[in-house]
Amino acid sequence: MRSLVESKWIYGLLGAFFGFALSRSGATEYDLIHQMFTGQNLKIVYLMGSAVVVAALGMRALKLLGNRTITGQEIKVHQKPLHWGNVVGGLVFGTGWALSGACPGTVLGQIGEGKALALFTVAGLIAGTYIYTLLVERWPGLSS
């Protein structure tokens, strides 16, 4: 019998649950995102902060219990070096998030809710990824 992780349908169910959770929490609402960026309502900040804490504790627990990745390797998280590309990328990402009211995760939830304007955000994500790829090809040190 195949394990739960080997079954491909589990990823679809997890994605659907994630989208449902984003929708129910209000993370797909433009007004709530706007209120977050203006400091009027920090619900989304607290939501993201609690997710980071839960993930950090979960990763630590998995490591302490000796669990391994799906492929049997030791669980390791490597810190990447900070460079100017992180700052520029963060500013571009934050600006896009503030203008569109969506990040790469929430835009899929918006599409699932039938919000047609989210398709423009997806087009921006694709265009931004393409432009980044062109820049990295021209300046390989950009991604290091």
ZICORGI-V212037 format. One record per residue. N is the residue number from 1. PSI is psi in degrees with one decimal (none if undefined). BURIAL is # if it has 9 or more other C-alpha atoms within 8 Angstrom, else .. D_FIRST is the distance of its C-alpha to the first C-alpha in whole Angstrom. Layout:
N,PSI,BURIAL,D_FIRST
N,PSI,BURIAL,D_FIRST
//
This chain:
1,135.6,.,0
2,147.0,.,4
3,164.4,.,7
4,-38.0,.,9
5,-31.6,.,12
6,-19.5,.,10
7,121.1,.,10
8,-27.8,.,14
9,-24.0,.,15
10,-33.3,#,15
11,-38.1,.,18
12,-41.3,.,20
13,-42.2,.,19
14,-41.2,.,21
15,-41.7,.,23
16,-40.8,.,24
17,-42.4,.,25
18,-46.3,.,27
19,-41.2,#,29
20,-44.3,#,29
21,-41.2,.,30
22,-43.3,#,33
23,-47.3,#,34
24,-32.0,.,35
25,-14.2,.,36
26,3.0,#,39
27,-12.2,#,38
28,3.8,#,38
29,122.3,#,42
30,-42.9,#,44
31,-40.0,.,47
32,-37.8,#,45
33,-43.9,#,44
34,-44.7,#,48
35,-34.0,#,49
36,-47.9,#,46
37,-24.3,.,48
38,-1.1,.,52
39,10.6,.,51
40,-29.6,.,51
41,118.1,#,48
42,20.0,#,46
43,-45.7,.,43
44,-37.1,#,40
45,-45.2,.,42
46,-38.0,.,41
47,-48.0,.,37
48,-40.4,.,37
49,-43.4,.,38
50,-34.9,.,36
51,-39.8,.,33
52,-43.8,.,34
53,-46.6,.,34
54,-43.2,.,31
55,-41.5,.,29
56,-45.6,.,32
57,-39.7,.,31
58,-44.0,.,27
59,-41.6,.,27
60,-44.0,.,30
61,-43.4,.,27
62,-42.4,#,24
63,-45.0,#,27
64,-33.5,.,28
65,-2.5,.,25
66,15.6,.,24
67,158.2,#,21
68,169.3,#,21
69,174.6,.,20
70,-34.0,.,16
71,3.1,.,18
72,5.8,.,19
73,157.9,.,22
74,142.6,.,25
75,119.4,.,25
76,139.4,.,29
77,116.6,.,31
78,133.2,.,34
79,130.4,.,37
80,149.0,.,39
81,146.6,.,43
82,132.7,.,45
83,173.1,.,47
84,-27.5,.,49
85,-32.2,.,46
86,-42.3,.,44
87,-48.6,.,47
88,-46.2,.,48
89,-41.1,.,44
90,-40.0,.,44
91,-42.3,.,47
92,-45.0,.,46
93,-48.5,.,43
94,-39.9,.,45
95,-45.5,.,48
96,-39.5,#,45
97,-44.4,#,43
98,-39.6,#,46
99,-40.8,.,48
100,-21.5,#,45
101,22.0,#,43
102,147.7,#,40
103,176.7,.,38
104,-31.2,.,35
105,-46.6,.,32
106,-24.6,#,35
107,-32.9,#,36
108,-36.2,#,32
109,-39.0,#,33
110,-41.0,#,36
111,-41.9,#,35
112,-29.6,.,33
113,-6.6,.,36
114,19.3,.,38
115,103.7,#,40
116,-31.5,.,42
117,-20.6,.,43
118,-24.1,#,40
119,-32.0,#,40
120,-35.9,.,43
121,-42.4,#,41
122,-42.2,#,38
123,-39.8,.,41
124,-38.7,.,42
125,-44.3,#,39
126,-45.1,.,39
127,-43.2,.,42
128,-40.5,.,42
129,-41.1,.,39
130,-45.6,.,41
131,-42.4,.,44
132,-43.8,.,43
133,-43.0,.,41
134,-41.8,.,45
135,-41.0,#,46
136,-35.7,#,44
137,-36.9,.,45
138,-39.7,.,48
139,85.9,.,48
140,-29.2,#,45
141,-8.7,.,46
142,-34.2,.,46
143,0.3,.,42
144,none,.,42
//
